[in-house]
């Protein structure tokens, strides 16, 4: 039976592209004016990417919310003094 999965070289290449994408997305998010503002994440994405974005925004944004079509707003963190 033929191997239909990815070869090791292709898998490593794919993982490296994903790791590069993490840096691109977090840099893009951090380039927005989020200092002291509320930030709302929407849409589908891998959980590791949302965690990476949350880590990058921690200490910059007052509130980070994930807006889910299923559960509604989910508070990730809230550092607002009000």
N, C-alpha and C positions, 0 to 999 in steps of 0.2 A: 504494500500500500504506500502510495506517495505521501510525503510530508506536505500538508497544505498550510502549515503555519509559517511564521516568519523565520528566516535563518537568523543566526546570532548577529551577523553583521547588520542586517536590516532592522532587527529589534533594537540594537544599540543606537543606530542612526535615528530611529523613530523616538526613542527615549531622549536622546540629545535634543531633538527638535522640540519636544515637549518642555524640557528644562529651559531651553532658550525662550520659548513662548512665555513661561512664567515671568521671566525678567522683563520682557516687553510689556506685558499686561500691567504688572505692578508699577513700572516706570510711567506708563501712560496714566494710570489712576492717580499716582502721586503728582503728576504734572497739573492736574486740575486744582482749582482753588478750593480745597476742602478744609483748610485751616479754620477751626472753630465752627464748622457748618455740619448740618446733618447730611449723611450720604445714604442713598438707597440703591442697593444692588437688585437687579431684576434679571430674569432670563435663566436659561439652563447653562450649567457649567459644572465641571468637576469640583468636588468638595475641596481638593487640595488647592485649587486656584482661589476659591473664595477665602480659604484660611490664609493663604499668602497675602491676598489683598487686605483682609482684616488686620493682619499683622503690620502691614505697611502703613495703614491708616491709623493704627492705634497711637494715641497721643497727638494726632493732628485733627481728626474729626471729633465733634462732640458726641454724635450718635452715628452708629452704623446699623442699618436695617436691611434685612433681606425681604423683598416683597414676593411672596409665593402665591401663585394662582390657587393653590390648594388650601393652604393654611392662613393666608393673609400675611400681614406684617410680622416678621420675627425679629426681635431686638437682639443684635449681636453684642453691642456694648452701648452704654449710655454714660457719658462723663459730663453731661450738662449739669450746671449748678442749679438749674431751675426745676 
